[in-house]
Amino acid sequence: MILEFNQASNPEEKKILTTRAKSVKDLTEFIMFMEDLTNTAKAHADECVGIAANQLWKIPNEPPPAIFIARIHLNGEELWKIFVNPSIHGTGKKMVWPENCMSLKGRKAKIKKRDKNVIITYFDPKDQIDKTEKYFGYDARIIQHEFDHLQGKLI
């Protein structure tokens, strides 16, 4: 199913967007949600490079799961990848670029300073294992943006 993005302009949806995500203990509870996350990302691929659970979660007073999807580059290919229970560590110099957000429709891009590279540790639901990977440049920026959402932060 393709879901609607929560918008910061709606007070109820802003509350979800600014709620810190909870760690996922039982991934089977979120299989359908991850499918919806993927379908929504692909449906908006022309304007979207990542979605955090907070942006689609609709259950008030229940924290969203710590899950996001990002369109990243691996081995010369671009693909959508799901990250569950991520933790990140930035490395390298800082880079400054404008960023937009699907939950801030109608707002001007905001200039953000982000780490050039990021090391992310997460559970990969496709391979069913914990992984630690390093991403660079634009991919690192996407991961940091989506991770911020899981922390309840908007740009």
Number of C-alpha atoms within 10 A of each C-alpha: 12 15 16 13 20 24 20 19 12 10 11 14 22 18 17 26 29 19 19 18 23 15 15 16 10 8 13 11 11 13 12 11 18 21 14 16 26 21 15 20 22 17 14 13 13 8 12 16 20 27 28 26 25 31 27 23 21 18 10 11 10 12 22 25 23 24 28 25 22 22 20 20 15 10 5 7 7 10 11 15 16 23 25 20 20 21 15 17 12 19 16 12 10 13 14 12 12 10 15 18 22 19 23 16 14 10 10 11 14 12 12 15 14 21 18 19 23 22 16 21 18 19 21 17 16 9 8 9 9 14 13 13 10 15 20 19 15 15 21 22 24 22 28 21 23 26 24 16 24 29 16 19 15 16 14
